[in-house]
């Protein structure tokens, strides 16, 4: 699957659509598509089915879920620009298959692991997930045995360790075990929660950092 089905016209048209929604102040949080207004996904597909990104734009549905997750947690001024920024970063013909696992790996290494606290079980679960993702990025396939072991370790950490950091490990390991089917959304949410530490400013900063990293990965795919 190639982004925009290798057709610049598809990209040009969706950017024009999103710009019109932006100019009319129709990009809003809280619902997909209603009365001509909607979120990042809603204003892109005029609906709520993330899977439609694939036939319409050649963009994996997991990235659509991630686009939505980041949109809902950015400051309003940044959120309104986010759909345009997201779609503009993607080049027609790009192969986006590895953007999700690369993003999840970065989230775990740069946000979740530094905020994992002193509990070694949590840190080990996160590091194990990073190893699984490294294998996926290098080979294009998931080591199911390693992913299963990582999932089990993260499950135990989630039960017995501090909730916020363990949540990051658990969600990310689950995502790796499922071949990152919904990795981006779950890892973004959980890792940002781990970074929050009861500080809304830290949560906002985490999502802004994730937005910037996602754009970087999309641009270089």
VOPAGU-2260 file (C-alpha; in pm, 1 decimal, decimal comma):
REM VOPAGU-2260
SITE   aa  ch    i         X         Y         Z
SITE  UNK   A    0       0,0       0,0       0,0
SITE  UNK   A    1     144,5     333,7    -109,0
SITE  UNK   A    2      46,4     668,4      38,7
SITE  UNK   A    3    -212,3     856,8    -164,9
SITE  UNK   A    4    -192,5     559,0    -402,9
SITE  UNK   A    5     106,7     741,2    -551,5
SITE  UNK   A    6    -124,5    1012,1    -684,3
SITE  UNK   A    7     -47,7    1377,7    -604,7
SITE  UNK   A    8    -403,0    1476,2    -697,4
SITE  UNK   A    9    -543,3    1280,4    -402,1
SITE  UNK   A   10    -315,1    1468,9    -164,8
SITE  UNK   A   11    -393,5    1804,3    -322,7
SITE  UNK   A   12    -767,3    1743,6    -292,0
SITE  UNK   A   13    -765,0    1635,4      72,2
SITE  UNK   A   14    -543,4    1928,8     170,6
SITE  UNK   A   15    -788,9    2163,1       2,4
SITE  UNK   A   16   -1077,1    2000,3     189,2
SITE  UNK   A   17    -900,4    2029,7     524,0
SITE  UNK   A   18    -797,4    2389,2     455,7
SITE  UNK   A   19   -1162,6    2477,2     388,3
SITE  UNK   A   20   -1265,3    2318,7     719,5
SITE  UNK   A   21    -984,3    2504,8     896,1
SITE  UNK   A   22   -1078,3    2839,3     741,6
SITE  UNK   A   23   -1443,5    2787,4     842,7
SITE  UNK   A   24   -1343,7    2691,9    1200,5
SITE  UNK   A   25   -1503,5    2350,2    1156,5
SITE  UNK   A   26   -1221,5    2140,3    1306,3
SITE  UNK   A   27   -1336,2    2068,4    1662,7
SITE  UNK   A   28   -1271,2    1819,0    1940,1
SITE  UNK   A   29   -1517,5    1580,0    2093,0
SITE  UNK   A   30   -1698,2    1414,7    1801,5
SITE  UNK   A   31   -1621,0    1266,4    1463,5
SITE  UNK   A   32   -1855,2    1434,6    1216,6
SITE  UNK   A   33   -2172,7    1626,5    1290,5
SITE  UNK   A   34   -2341,9    1922,4    1120,5
SITE  UNK   A   35   -2043,4    1991,9     898,3
SITE  UNK   A   36   -1792,0    1993,8    1184,9
SITE  UNK   A   37   -1564,1    1728,2    1322,9
SITE  UNK   A   38   -1232,5    1612,6    1461,5
SITE  UNK   A   39    -916,3    1545,2    1264,3
SITE  UNK   A   40   -1049,0    1214,2    1134,0
SITE  UNK   A   41   -1403,2    1343,3    1087,4
SITE  UNK   A   42   -1298,9    1638,7     875,8
SITE  UNK   A   43   -1076,9    1411,5     667,1
SITE  UNK   A   44   -1325,9    1134,9     582,9
SITE  UNK   A   45   -1657,4    1297,3     686,0
SITE  UNK   A   46   -1724,6     995,7     903,8
SITE  UNK   A   47   -1577,8     783,3    1181,1
SITE  UNK   A   48   -1433,5     470,2    1019,2
SITE  UNK   A   49   -1054,1     479,9    1048,8
SITE  UNK   A   50   -1028,9     192,0     801,7
SITE  UNK   A   51   -1140,2     428,4     524,9
SITE  UNK   A   52    -797,1     592,4     531,4
SITE  UNK   A   53    -664,5     284,8     350,7
SITE  UNK   A   54    -881,9     281,7      35,1
SITE  UNK   A   55    -912,9     661,0      22,2
SITE  UNK   A   56    -553,5     764,7      93,5
SITE  UNK   A   57    -332,3     456,3     115,6
SITE  UNK   A   58    -265,3     539,6     482,6
SITE  UNK   A   59    -273,5     257,2     742,3
SITE  UNK   A   60    -573,7     277,7     974,4
SITE  UNK   A   61    -346,4     263,3    1279,0
SITE  UNK   A   62    -199,2     597,7    1178,8
SITE  UNK   A   63    -550,7     739,6    1154,5
SITE  UNK   A   64    -615,0     627,4    1512,4
SITE  UNK   A   65    -289,7     787,7    1619,1
SITE  UNK   A   66    -377,0    1108,8    1436,4
SITE  UNK   A   67    -701,2    1118,9    1634,7
SITE  UNK   A   68    -536,4    1039,7    1968,8
SITE  UNK   A   69    -281,2    1319,0    1932,3
SITE  UNK   A   70    -542,7    1564,6    1803,5
SITE  UNK   A   71    -762,5    1525,2    2110,1
SITE  UNK   A   72    -473,2    1599,8    2347,9
SITE  UNK   A   73    -303,8    1892,8    2175,6
SITE  UNK   A   74    -382,9    2252,7    2274,9
SITE  UNK   A   75    -673,7    2380,6    2067,7
SITE  UNK   A   76    -462,8    2609,4    1849,5
SITE  UNK   A   77    -228,4    2323,3    1758,5
SITE  UNK   A   78    -511,1    2072,3    1725,8
SITE  UNK   A   79    -691,3    2277,5    1462,2
SITE  UNK   A   80    -379,3    2274,8    1244,7
SITE  UNK   A   81    -298,3    1910,5    1314,6
SITE  UNK   A   82    -502,1    1741,8    1034,7
SITE  UNK   A   83    -335,4    1962,5     772,9
SITE  UNK   A   84       6,8    1908,2     924,9
SITE  UNK   A   85     -45,6    1531,4     938,9
SITE  UNK   A   86    -167,2    1487,9     581,1
SITE  UNK   A   87      83,9    1735,4     437,4
SITE  UNK   A   88     377,3    1544,7     590,4
SITE  UNK   A   89     299,3    1235,4     382,0
SITE  UNK   A   90     451,1    1210,7      33,5
SITE  UNK   A   91     255,8    1039,9    -243,4
SITE  UNK   A   92     404,6     696,3    -301,1
SITE  UNK   A   93     555,5     664,2      48,3
SITE  UNK   A   94     542,2     325,1     219,4
SITE  UNK   A   95     409,5     395,6     569,7
SITE  UNK   A   96     406,1      37,3     698,8
SITE  UNK   A   97     687,8      86,5     951,0
SITE  UNK   A   98     586,9     429,4    1078,1
SITE  UNK   A   99     371,9     281,9    1357,5
SITE  UNK   A  100     634,1      48,6    1507,9
SITE  UNK   A  101     904,0     313,7    1477,5
SITE  UNK   A  102     681,8     563,7    1653,4
SITE  UNK   A  103     588,7     319,8    1930,2
SITE  UNK   A  104     953,5     235,0    1984,2
SITE  UNK   A  105    1038,5     601,5    2020,8
SITE  UNK   A  106     751,6     658,1    2264,3
SITE  UNK   A  107     862,2     368,0    2481,8
SITE  UNK   A  108    1230,8     462,6    2475,5
SITE  UNK   A  109    1193,1     838,9    2509,5
SITE  UNK   A  110     880,4     878,6    2723,5
SITE  UNK   A  111     772,3     555,5    2890,9
SITE  UNK   A  112    1111,1     419,7    2998,7
SITE  UNK   A  113    1238,0     743,8    3159,7
SITE  UNK   A  114     910,8     760,9    3354,6
SITE  UNK   A  115     896,2     394,6    3452,6
SITE  UNK   A  116    1019,5     460,7    3803,9
SITE  UNK   A  117    1233,6     228,9    4009,9
SITE  UNK   A  118    1032,9     -89,7    3955,9
SITE  UNK   A  119    1255,9    -318,8    3751,3
SITE  UNK   A  120     961,7    -528,1    3631,9
SITE  UNK   A  121     813,3    -229,1    3455,6
SITE  UNK   A  122    1144,0    -129,3    3299,4
SITE  UNK   A  123    1208,5    -485,7    3186,9
SITE  UNK   A  124     866,0    -509,1    3024,1
SITE  UNK   A  125     921,1    -186,0    2834,7
SITE  UNK   A  126    1270,2    -289,2    2723,5
SITE  UNK   A  127    1136,3    -625,3    2613,7
SITE  UNK   A  128     874,1    -454,3    2402,9
SITE  UNK   A  129    1140,2    -234,0    2245,3
SITE  UNK   A  130    1332,2    -549,2    2151,0
SITE  UNK   A  131    1022,2    -697,1    1986,7
SITE  UNK   A  132     965,0    -376,6    1792,6
SITE  UNK   A  133    1330,0    -366,5    1685,1
SITE  UNK   A  134    1280,2    -712,2    1535,2
SITE  UNK   A  135     965,4    -603,0    1356,6
SITE  UNK   A  136    1134,6    -292,6    1215,7
SITE  UNK   A  137    1435,9    -492,9    1096,7
SITE  UNK   A  138    1250,8    -789,0     944,7
SITE  UNK   A  139     892,6    -679,3     886,2
SITE  UNK   A  140     759,6    -960,8    1106,0
SITE  UNK   A  141     696,4   -1008,6    1476,9
SITE  UNK   A  142     878,5   -1275,9    1679,3
SITE  UNK   A  143     563,8   -1426,5    1829,5
SITE  UNK   A  144     753,2   -1613,2    2100,8
SITE  UNK   A  145     935,6   -1301,8    2218,5
SITE  UNK   A  146     618,6   -1094,9    2194,0
SITE  UNK   A  147     428,6   -1346,2    2403,7
SITE  UNK   A  148     694,4   -1344,4    2673,9
SITE  UNK   A  149     701,0    -965,4    2675,1
SITE  UNK   A  150     324,2    -951,8    2701,8
SITE  UNK   A  151     331,1   -1182,4    3004,2
SITE  UNK   A  152     600,8    -976,0    3173,8
SITE  UNK   A  153     412,5    -653,2    3112,1
SITE  UNK   A  154      89,1    -804,4    3241,4
SITE  UNK   A  155     261,1    -896,4    3566,7
SITE  UNK   A  156     414,4    -549,1    3591,7
SITE  UNK   A  157      76,7    -389,2    3537,5
SITE  UNK   A  158     -69,3    -589,8    3824,9
SITE  UNK   A  159     202,0    -531,4    4080,6
SITE  UNK   A  160     380,2    -207,2    3993,3
SITE  UNK   A  161     283,6     159,9    3998,1
SITE  UNK   A  162     -15,6     196,0    3765,6
SITE  UNK   A  163      86,1     475,5    3532,5
SITE  UNK   A  164     422,5     338,1    3424,6
SITE  UNK   A  165     299,8     -20,3    3423,5
SITE  UNK   A  166      14,1      87,5    3201,1
SITE  UNK   A  167     263,1     200,9    2940,5
SITE  UNK   A  168     444,2    -131,3    2953,9
SITE  UNK   A  169     125,5    -334,5    2943,9
SITE  UNK   A  170     -34,2    -149,4    2654,9
SITE  UNK   A  171     282,1    -142,4    2449,2
SITE  UNK   A  172     353,5    -511,8    2503,7
SITE  UNK   A  173      -1,4    -597,5    2407,0
SITE  UNK   A  174      45,6    -392,6    2092,5
SITE  UNK   A  175     368,5    -573,7    2005,9
SITE  UNK   A  176     206,4    -911,7    2064,0
SITE  UNK   A  177     -69,1    -808,3    1823,2
SITE  UNK   A  178     185,6    -706,2    1560,1
SITE  UNK   A  179     121,8    -337,8    1640,6
SITE  UNK   A  180    -234,1    -351,7    1502,5
SITE  UNK   A  181    -341,2     -73,0    1738,8
SITE  UNK   A  182       0,2       5,8    1875,8
SITE  UNK   A  183      14,0     373,2    1802,3
SITE  UNK   A  184    -300,8     474,6    1986,4
SITE  UNK   A  185    -248,8     260,8    2294,1
SITE  UNK   A  186     119,5     340,2    2330,5
SITE  UNK   A  187      66,7     711,6    2282,0
SITE  UNK   A  188    -204,4     727,4    2546,3
SITE  UNK   A  189     -33,4     505,0    2800,3
SITE  UNK   A  190     312,8     652,6    2766,3
SITE  UNK   A  191     179,7    1004,5    2793,9
SITE  UNK   A  192     -10,8     900,5    3105,1
SITE  UNK   A  193     313,3     770,7    3249,4
SITE  UNK   A  194     482,0    1101,0    3173,1
SITE  UNK   A  195     198,8    1300,2    3324,5
SITE  UNK   A  196     279,8    1243,1    3691,0
SITE  UNK   A  197     -25,2    1448,7    3784,0
SITE  UNK   A  198     105,6    1738,3    3579,8
SITE  UNK   A  199    -117,0    1848,5    3292,6
SITE  UNK   A  200     166,5    2056,8    3147,4
SITE  UNK   A  201     384,0    1744,3    3124,7
SITE  UNK   A  202     101,4    1557,4    2954,6
SITE  UNK   A  203      61,0    1835,5    2699,3
SITE  UNK   A  204     435,5    1846,4    2637,2
SITE  UNK   A  205     441,4    1469,7    2587,4
SITE  UNK   A  206     172,5    1487,3    2319,6
SITE  UNK   A  207     340,4    1780,2    2146,8
SITE  UNK   A  208     665,7    1582,4    2139,2
SITE  UNK   A  209     480,0    1282,8    1998,1
SITE  UNK   A  210     319,8    1500,5    1732,6
SITE  UNK   A  211     659,9    1630,6    1623,8
SITE  UNK   A  212     808,1    1279,8    1615,3
SITE  UNK   A  213     521,3    1143,0    1411,1
SITE  UNK   A  214     562,7    1421,2    1155,4
SITE  UNK   A  215     934,0    1343,2    1132,1
SITE  UNK   A  216     864,6     974,9    1068,0
SITE  UNK   A  217     596,9    1050,1     810,2
SITE  UNK   A  218     821,8    1292,1     624,1
SITE  UNK   A  219    1110,3    1045,8     607,6
SITE  UNK   A  220     908,3     732,3     522,2
